[in-house]
Amino acid sequence: MRRLERAVEVLDSLDLECGIVFKPEHIYYLTGYYPTTRAALVLNERPHLLVSKMDARLAEKTGMEYRAVDKVYEELPLDSKIIGVEKKYVSLEFYEKYLKGKKVQDLRFIEEMRRNKDREEIRLIRKAAEITEDVLREVPGDMAGKKEREVAAEAEYMIRKRAELAFNAIVAAGENSAVPHHTPGNRRIKKEDPVIIDLGARVEHYNADLTRTHVSGDGDELYEATREAQRAAIKECFAGNKIRNADQAARNVLMEYGYEDLFIHSTGHGVGLEVHEYPRLTKDSEGEFEEGMVVTVEPGIYGEYGIRIEDLVLVKKRPVLLSRGQS
C-alpha cells in the first residue's frame, strides 16, 4: 500500500481534503483492485473504495477498507469545497451534476507516479513482450492465401491462450499496409505482399505493443531505412535526454533516405497499464526521459505500401530493449 500512502501524502501537500479517483488503471495502481464496473477510490484521511456489489469479493482481496453500494456516485463524499478529480477522465455530465459550484483540482500526480515503472511492473511488461514476440514469430509461417482477418484472429487466439489481449490485432497486407491503423478485412494475403502485424499481450493488466513487417526479398530499401531510423531513435532513449531527440533521430535518418514526408505519425509512446500513456515521442515533446519509463519506438514509412517496426525500450542510463527486435 506504499503507493496509496504516497498518494495521500501528495494530496495533503496540495491542501486537498478529498480526492476522488475513477480511472480503473489509477485505482488498480494504487490499490491492486481493477474494477469490472463503476467504482471509486476516495483519497482522504481514511482512504477507502466504493464498489459495486458485483465487485465486492475483488475489493475484499486488497485488504483495504471498502463499501459495496448500489450507486457509487450517490455515496461519494463531496462536502468539501475543493475536490480533486482526474480532469481528463471525469465526464461533463458528472461535473454538472456533482461538482458544479465547487473548486476542482486535477489529480495529475497519479499519472506522474505511473511514469516510472518499478521492478515488478517491468517484469510484467517484459513477460507480455515475450508472449507477443513468440506469437509474432509463429504467425507469419502460413499467411499466404489467408484473409487478413483470419491471420488476426489466429494471432489473437494464440495470445489469449497465454495472456489477455492488449488491443485488437492489426494485420495489413499490400496496399493496406500504407494505413497505420488498418482494420483487418477480407483481403487475401499474397506471397509477395508486404504485411504489417501489430500485436500486444497483456499480463496482469500490463501491456506490450510490438509491430513486425514482413517483406519479400532481401535488402528492401524502405525496410532498411525504417530499421536504421528505429535504431537511431532507440539510442536516444536514455535518462536525462530530451524526449524529442528520439523522434528527431528517426526523422534525420529518414530524411537522408528521402522518406521523411512518408513518416506520418510519432516515433513512439509510453506503455504500461495503458497501451498508450506518457510520454509521447514527438518532435514537439517537452521534458526529458526518466529512468524507469517504458516506451515504444516505432518509426514507419507509408507510400504505396507501409513498413513499421516497433519495439519496447526501458529507459535507463543506457536504453534497454525489453523485446528482442526484428532482424
PAMIZA-650974 format. One record per residue (C-alpha): residue in one letter; z, x, y. Coordinates in steps of 0.02 Angstrom, whole numbers, plus 50000, padded with zeros to 5 digits. Example, Ala and Ser with C-alpha at 12.3 -4.5 7.8 and 13.67 -1.06 7.14 Angstrom:
# PAMIZA-650974
[r a [50390 50615 49775]]
[r s [50357 50684 49947]]
This chain:
# PAMIZA-650974
[r m [50000 50000 50000]]
[r r [49988 50151 50114]]
[r r [49829 50083 50192]]
[r l [49915 49919 50233]]
[r e [50063 50010 50310]]
[r r [49944 50114 50414]]
[r a [49853 49957 50473]]
[r v [50018 49880 50530]]
[r e [50062 50041 50621]]
[r v [49895 50038 50714]]
[r l [49922 49854 50755]]
[r d [50091 49897 50832]]
[r s [50013 50037 50934]]
[r l [49891 49910 51006]]
[r d [50037 49796 51055]]
[r l [49970 49659 50945]]
[r e [50095 49541 50866]]
[r c [49971 49472 50742]]
[r g [49804 49517 50665]]
[r i [49703 49403 50551]]
[r v [49584 49488 50426]]
[r f [49448 49382 50345]]
[r k [49314 49503 50287]]
[r p [49329 49518 50097]]
[r e [49292 49706 50099]]
[r h [49430 49734 50226]]
[r i [49555 49628 50129]]
[r y [49514 49724 49970]]
[r y [49525 49893 50057]]
[r l [49700 49854 50124]]
[r t [49774 49757 49977]]
[r g [49672 49781 49817]]
[r y [49633 49594 49811]]
[r y [49449 49544 49827]]
[r p [49434 49359 49873]]
[r t [49318 49248 49773]]
[r t [49330 49114 49907]]
[r r [49404 49092 50082]]
[r a [49559 49198 50110]]
[r a [49652 49287 50249]]
[r l [49765 49437 50266]]
[r v [49897 49413 50400]]
[r l [49948 49576 50482]]
[r n [50116 49560 50570]]
[r e [50294 49617 50542]]
[r r [50284 49536 50370]]
[r p [50107 49558 50305]]
[r h [50051 49425 50181]]
[r l [49899 49346 50102]]
[r l [49841 49167 50122]]
[r v [49730 49123 49974]]
[r s [49651 48977 49887]]
[r k [49745 48911 49736]]
[r m [49596 48968 49633]]
[r d [49636 49148 49680]]
[r a [49825 49140 49657]]
[r r [49827 49248 49500]]
[r l [49715 49379 49581]]
[r a [49829 49389 49734]]
[r e [49983 49400 49624]]
[r k [49918 49560 49545]]
[r t [49933 49651 49713]]
[r g [50122 49639 49710]]
[r m [50125 49589 49893]]
[r e [50182 49426 49970]]
[r y [50055 49286 49962]]
[r r [50041 49098 49980]]
[r a [49916 48991 49886]]
[r v [49865 48848 50000]]
[r d [49740 48705 50009]]
[r k [49667 48752 50178]]
[r v [49680 48934 50229]]
[r y [49632 48908 50412]]
[r e [49764 48773 50437]]
[r e [49902 48893 50381]]
[r l [49861 49037 50498]]
[r p [49998 49094 50617]]
[r l [49904 49076 50781]]
[r d [50051 49053 50900]]
[r s [50029 49223 50984]]
[r k [49935 49230 51148]]
[r i [49842 49385 51088]]
[r i [49762 49380 50917]]
[r g [49674 49522 50828]]
[r v [49519 49474 50728]]
[r e [49359 49553 50665]]
[r k [49242 49502 50805]]
[r k [49085 49543 50704]]
[r y [49142 49430 50564]]
[r v [49227 49279 50645]]
[r s [49110 49134 50673]]
[r l [49085 49046 50839]]
[r e [49143 48885 50755]]
[r f [49309 48966 50706]]
[r y [49331 49039 50880]]
[r e [49300 48873 50967]]
[r k [49419 48779 50852]]
[r y [49562 48902 50834]]
[r l [49552 49041 50964]]
[r k [49493 48958 51123]]
[r g [49608 48998 51268]]
[r k [49684 49148 51180]]
[r k [49652 49330 51214]]
[r v [49558 49402 51066]]
[r q [49560 49586 51020]]
[r d [49443 49668 50894]]
[r l [49518 49742 50736]]
[r r [49384 49876 50735]]
[r f [49507 50006 50674]]
[r i [49491 49940 50495]]
[r e [49308 49989 50492]]
[r e [49358 50158 50562]]
[r m [49486 50180 50422]]
[r r [49350 50146 50293]]
[r r [49232 50280 50359]]
[r n [49315 50424 50268]]
[r k [49321 50398 50080]]
[r d [49466 50463 49978]]
[r r [49453 50545 49808]]
[r e [49459 50381 49710]]
[r e [49327 50299 49819]]
[r i [49212 50448 49796]]
[r r [49239 50443 49608]]
[r l [49186 50261 49601]]
[r i [49033 50288 49710]]
[r r [48983 50437 49603]]
[r k [49002 50333 49445]]
[r a [48895 50194 49522]]
[r a [48764 50326 49566]]
[r e [48764 50396 49388]]
[r i [48735 50223 49314]]
[r t [48596 50189 49438]]
[r e [48510 50355 49402]]
[r d [48519 50326 49215]]
[r v [48425 50162 49238]]
[r l [48301 50237 49362]]
[r r [48256 50370 49233]]
[r e [48234 50244 49093]]
[r v [48139 50104 49180]]
[r p [47975 50193 49227]]
[r g [47930 50233 49047]]
[r d [47833 50075 49011]]
[r m [47796 49992 49179]]
[r a [47606 49986 49163]]
[r g [47544 49809 49132]]
[r k [47707 49726 49181]]
[r k [47738 49621 49335]]
[r e [47847 49691 49473]]
[r r [47973 49552 49445]]
[r e [47982 49593 49260]]
[r v [48023 49775 49293]]
[r a [48152 49723 49424]]
[r a [48234 49602 49302]]
[r e [48241 49736 49167]]
[r a [48319 49861 49286]]
[r e [48448 49735 49346]]
[r y [48491 49687 49166]]
[r m [48517 49870 49122]]
[r i [48634 49890 49271]]
[r r [48731 49733 49227]]
[r k [48765 49796 49051]]
[r r [48871 49934 49128]]
[r a [48922 49876 49301]]
[r e [48889 49748 49437]]
[r l [48731 49742 49540]]
[r a [48744 49807 49718]]
[r f [48588 49715 49778]]
[r n [48428 49638 49712]]
[r a [48313 49774 49647]]
[r i [48156 49819 49743]]
[r v [48003 49857 49637]]
[r a [47848 49881 49743]]
[r a [47681 49935 49669]]
[r g [47519 49990 49751]]
[r e [47492 49915 49922]]
[r n [47661 49825 49910]]
[r s [47749 49993 49918]]
[r a [47700 50001 50102]]
[r v [47827 49861 50135]]
[r p [48002 49943 50137]]
[r h [48095 49783 50087]]
[r h [47962 49708 49974]]
[r t [48019 49567 49859]]
[r p [47957 49597 49681]]
[r g [47821 49472 49635]]
[r n [47687 49437 49507]]
[r r [47578 49589 49544]]
[r r [47546 49683 49383]]
[r i [47577 49869 49390]]
[r k [47430 49982 49353]]
[r k [47448 50154 49278]]
[r e [47382 50238 49436]]
[r d [47491 50137 49556]]
[r p [47623 50219 49664]]
[r v [47784 50122 49627]]
[r i [47943 50119 49730]]
[r i [48103 50068 49640]]
[r d [48258 50041 49749]]
[r l [48414 50003 49646]]
[r g [48602 50007 49653]]
[r a [48752 49981 49538]]
[r r [48924 49925 49597]]
[r v [49082 49991 49514]]
[r e [49249 49912 49560]]
[r h [49169 49849 49722]]
[r y [49097 50020 49771]]
[r n [48909 50034 49785]]
[r a [48767 50152 49752]]
[r d [48596 50143 49835]]
[r l [48455 50252 49767]]
[r t [48266 50249 49778]]
[r r [48136 50336 49672]]
[r t [47948 50337 49697]]
[r h [47827 50365 49554]]
[r v [47654 50430 49597]]
[r s [47513 50479 49481]]
[r g [47458 50660 49479]]
[r d [47544 50815 49544]]
[r g [47559 50878 49721]]
[r d [47534 50714 49812]]
[r e [47544 50765 49996]]
[r l [47638 50610 50054]]
[r y [47766 50633 49916]]
[r e [47791 50818 49955]]
[r a [47809 50781 50141]]
[r t [47940 50647 50105]]
[r r [48037 50759 49987]]
[r e [48035 50901 50113]]
[r a [48094 50784 50251]]
[r q [48236 50723 50142]]
[r r [48294 50899 50101]]
[r a [48292 50945 50286]]
[r a [48396 50791 50330]]
[r i [48522 50821 50190]]
[r k [48557 50995 50257]]
[r e [48614 50915 50422]]
[r c [48744 50803 50338]]
[r f [48896 50914 50364]]
[r a [49060 50881 50452]]
[r g [49054 50911 50640]]
[r n [48866 50900 50655]]
[r k [48789 50764 50763]]
[r i [48734 50615 50658]]
[r r [48569 50602 50750]]
[r n [48523 50778 50692]]
[r a [48492 50717 50514]]
[r d [48365 50589 50574]]
[r q [48283 50715 50689]]
[r a [48268 50844 50550]]
[r a [48173 50720 50441]]
[r r [48059 50670 50584]]
[r n [48022 50851 50628]]
[r v [47956 50884 50454]]
[r l [47850 50726 50452]]
[r m [47784 50772 50624]]
[r e [47721 50938 50555]]
[r y [47627 50843 50420]]
[r g [47561 50718 50546]]
[r y [47654 50570 50469]]
[r e [47793 50538 50595]]
[r d [47716 50372 50652]]
[r l [47719 50310 50471]]
[r f [47909 50332 50459]]
[r i [47963 50159 50518]]
[r h [48148 50148 50479]]
[r s [48306 50251 50499]]
[r t [48344 50403 50392]]
[r g [48497 50327 50310]]
[r h [48661 50234 50320]]
[r g [48839 50238 50260]]
[r v [48884 50170 50087]]
[r g [49049 50113 50015]]
[r l [49121 49939 49991]]
[r e [48962 49881 50076]]
[r v [48787 49941 50038]]
[r h [48756 49964 50225]]
[r e [48901 50022 50332]]
[r y [48942 50152 50465]]
[r p [48861 50269 50509]]
[r r [48677 50235 50536]]
[r l [48570 50392 50533]]
[r t [48451 50361 50678]]
[r k [48382 50462 50823]]
[r d [48497 50364 50938]]
[r s [48657 50379 50834]]
[r e [48813 50427 50929]]
[r g [48955 50529 50857]]
[r e [48973 50665 50727]]
[r f [48980 50670 50539]]
[r e [49158 50667 50473]]
[r e [49221 50738 50310]]
[r g [49231 50602 50179]]
[r m [49085 50498 50241]]
[r v [48959 50447 50109]]
[r v [48782 50417 50170]]
[r t [48608 50386 50103]]
[r v [48465 50500 50154]]
[r e [48302 50404 50130]]
[r p [48151 50454 50234]]
[r g [47991 50361 50195]]
[r i [47806 50358 50235]]
[r y [47713 50192 50240]]
[r g [47524 50187 50257]]
[r e [47402 50117 50130]]
[r y [47547 50136 50009]]
[r g [47727 50192 50027]]
[r i [47837 50337 49974]]
[r r [48027 50335 49988]]
[r i [48157 50449 49910]]
[r e [48341 50404 49930]]
[r d [48497 50495 49875]]
[r l [48684 50485 49910]]
[r v [48769 50626 50005]]
[r l [48954 50661 50028]]
[r v [48991 50739 50197]]
[r k [49100 50895 50186]]
[r k [49092 51067 50266]]
[r r [48930 51076 50169]]
[r p [48838 50919 50109]]
[r v [48869 50873 49927]]
[r l [48744 50768 49828]]
[r l [48826 50625 49733]]
[r s [48661 50589 49648]]
[r r [48554 50719 49561]]
[r g [48397 50689 49662]]
[r q [48215 50661 49616]]
[r s [48118 50814 49560]]
